[in-house]
Amino acid sequence: MTAPDLHLIFPPQWSPFQPFLSTPSLKAYLESHGHRVRQSDWNVEFYEYFIDRRRLAKASARLMRYIRELREENEIYRNSAYLALGILSNYETKRSAVDRLRSPACLDRVEDFYESVTALKRLLYAFSVAEPVVEVGTSSLSTARVLRSAAAVDAFCESEEDNPFLPFFRSKIAEIDEVPRYFGISVIGTEQILPSLTLGAALKARFPGVPILVGGSVFSRLLDREDALQPLFGRFFDIVVRYEGEIPADRLLSATDPCGERTPGIAFHENGRIVMTDLAPQLPMEEIPTPDFGDLDLRRYFSPDIVLPLLSARGCYWDKCAFCYHGMIYGDRYRVRDPKAIAADVERLNARHGVTHFALNDEAIPPKLFKTLPAALPRRTYFFTGLYKFERFFRAEHYRDMYEAGFRSLYIGLESASERVQRHMRKNNTRAVMRANLTDADAAGIWNHTFNFFGFPTETEAEAMETAHFLIDNSAIIHSEGTGTFSFEHNAPIAKSPEAFGVSRVVEKTDSILELYYDYEVESGLTQADATRMLERFSEMKRQTGAYRYGGWIPREHLLLLLARHERDALRTKLADLDSRLDEDARWRRDIAWFALQKETGSELRFFVVNTHAGTILETNRDAVLVLEFMPQDVPLKTIVESFPALAPVLTHRAEPVSQPAFGPLTPSSSAAGRAA
């Protein structure tokens, strides 16, 4: 068998719950044009590696070292180490729960599913605390200030002590049995930047003669930051494939000397400068084949069933929002796939993989498809989720038809409920249309999730409160929400003419040479700090009203699976019931752990009890630990607290479940508070 023309690798960090679309789309097109392509998902494999029991001893030893060596000014991190040790002391139970996440039976009971998802998050948290630099979540990656300079990047990419990606990549590279003509690294999110650079350096060390291509949107967007990008060429990669990769990659693989021949749609380093060739023509949607997920082991993903991604269009039909850069990735040209072709994609993927769940990853499903797609799909055969935009065009029958076609959840950018802010950000939605669309979708049985943010330039406190009150007042028809603060992004329209949107000053961040987000100052309205305070105020409003108390722990892919198994309103009831019972659940040992440690050789043992759900720590004595050790697991937590009230601070304190990247603050308690016996 001949060696591959191209070996595509998808690096961390991305969701471990479902495959991505970038390399399967490219593989399908290139192989239809006669090229041999191999693809690997080293993202999901890294998650397995990161929480593997073989790393347990090293992680625990590091945590003990942090506890011994960290000074008083690092008390919060030392407390994090205590909590991480508590989580890892119950490793086998949590790992078993994580492994159950791949079983369809896990979906039968919401409690079991919750236990498995949170077990994964807690193990990621604990192993991350043990890392000197990296924090890994299911949807985030934090790498401190490694990107502050080229020298810091070089040092990180060469350090097995600081960089957990390096030993993992070296082990994977050692398994490569066919050396390709090119390696390709897909980078579609900023969290992948440092892992991809680590991978590129490791590949060059092992295969110095094989050129490395980098595709995806991130490095294409960074090409205008020439001073920062120049040092990366040759050291980490050789060629950037710009934006849509099918035609550039096809022509590159067909060329003898792609750089010399100026293959369209690429960028490379030559004579001390970055050369960008003319952009390649865009591919008509009818020429894009069904994605090829071959080579990917779909059993590896941390999901009871697989949700495969699809695109019904490329680009955004609206393409006006001031805060969004997505349109430029597709040359600001919108192309929609024929509904019959989408239905054929679904049928082929079902035949190949037995998959019945799909996510339409479009920027926004166009209104036309709301009318035409349901007619092309078989009724009550498949399940879908997708993103769309509020439109006055939509009627109740559109949502009913989408539900009958299998759509169980829809995600929508509400952003702001202030109509003045809507016009200012060029989205132009009205509250009446928002309510009408949400009401009709709710009546059809669809789960509504809105994305919202505070702090778009010139937004006042009163306008931000319009959004907060809209979300609270409509929580009966908005089933979950994701709310944050405004992000000022490179390449977005607001970045090209900030003054037109009320931005008085754009501030580049100094802790990253490859930053795609900026700080900013406004002429009027909420500052960035004000927006953060508004988010905290909204969180308090949710707490006081009981709105949106459930579902925040459910990844998007998993929500579709739950909605395919449970009727929506029944699921809401189960989730609300689960949320209310967390402090009374008889299976309390999944959240409570205890351990003893000796801080220094010859010193007395110290005893700790931790609540891994609430993020609290109690230093106690041996008697209290024995009480918990011998307490039957079917005794409700409430009963234990009534019998031993000194344990209440750690056993019953409620907080958000463990998540990344933020965790805390932690609450250490004095030894005296822990004397339960």
Salt bridges, closest charged atoms under 4 A:
ASP5 OD1 - ARG181 NH1 3.23
GLU31 OE2 - LYS27 NZ 3.26
GLU45 OE1 - LYS172 NZ 2.54
GLU48 OE1 - ARG95 NH2 2.96
GLU48 OE2 - ARG102 NH2 2.44
ASP52 OD1 - ARG54 NE 2.91
GLU72 OE2 - ARG78 NH2 3.51
GLU92 OE1 - ARG53 NH2 2.83
ASP99 OD1 - ARG95 NH2 2.96
ASP108 OD1 - ARG565 NH1 2.43
GLU111 OE1 - ARG109 NH2 3.85
GLU111 OE2 - ARG581 NH2 2.71
ASP112 OD1 - ARG109 NH1 3.04
ASP112 OD1 - ARG587 NH1 3.46
GLU115 OE2 - ARG100 NH2 3.68
GLU115 OE1 - ARG587 NH1 3.23
GLU115 OE1 - ARG590 NH1 3.84
GLU131 OE2 - ARG55 NH2 2.66
GLU131 OE2 - ARG62 NH1 3.32
ASP154 OD1 - ARG235 NE 3.27
GLU158 OE2 - ARG235 NH2 3.12
GLU160 OE2 - ARG170 NH1 2.55
GLU161 OE2 - ARG62 NH2 3.13
GLU175 OE1 - LYS172 NZ 2.99
ASP177 OD1 - ARG38 NH1 3.26
GLU178 OE1 - ARG36 NH2 3.25
ASP224 OD1 - HIS490 NE2 3.02
ASP238 OD2 - LYS204 NZ 2.81
GLU244 OE1 - ARG314 NH1 2.71
GLU244 OE2 - ARG335 NH2 2.63
GLU246 OE2 - ARG314 NH2 2.69
ASP250 OD1 - HIS35 NE2 2.68
GLU270 OE1 - ARG262 NH2 2.82
ASP295 OD2 - LYS27 NZ 3.28
ASP297 OD1 - ARG299 NE 2.99
ASP345 OD2 - ARG337 NE 2.83
ASP345 OD1 - ARG348 NH1 3.60
GLU363 OE2 - HIS326 ND1 3.52
GLU391 OE2 - LYS389 NZ 3.70
GLU404 OE2 - ARG380 NH2 2.78
GLU415 OE1 - LYS427 NZ 2.59
ASP442 OD1 - HIS479 NE2 2.84
ASP442 OD1 - ARG568 NH2 3.10
GLU461 OE2 - ARG537 NH1 2.62
GLU463 OE1 - ARG420 NH2 2.85
GLU466 OE1 - ARG431 NH1 2.79
GLU481 OE2 - LYS542 NZ 2.81
GLU489 OE1 - ARG221 NH2 3.53
GLU508 OE1 - ARG225 NH2 2.91
GLU521 OE2 - ARG505 NH1 2.85
ASP530 OD1 - ARG533 NH2 2.49
GLU540 OE2 - ARG543 NH2 2.62
ASP569 OD1 - ARG568 NE 3.00
ASP577 OD2 - ARG581 NE 2.71
ASP579 OD2 - ARG549 NH2 2.92
ASP585 OD2 - ARG590 NH2 2.82
ASP591 OD1 - ARG122 NH1 2.57
GLU619 OE2 - ARG606 NE 2.88
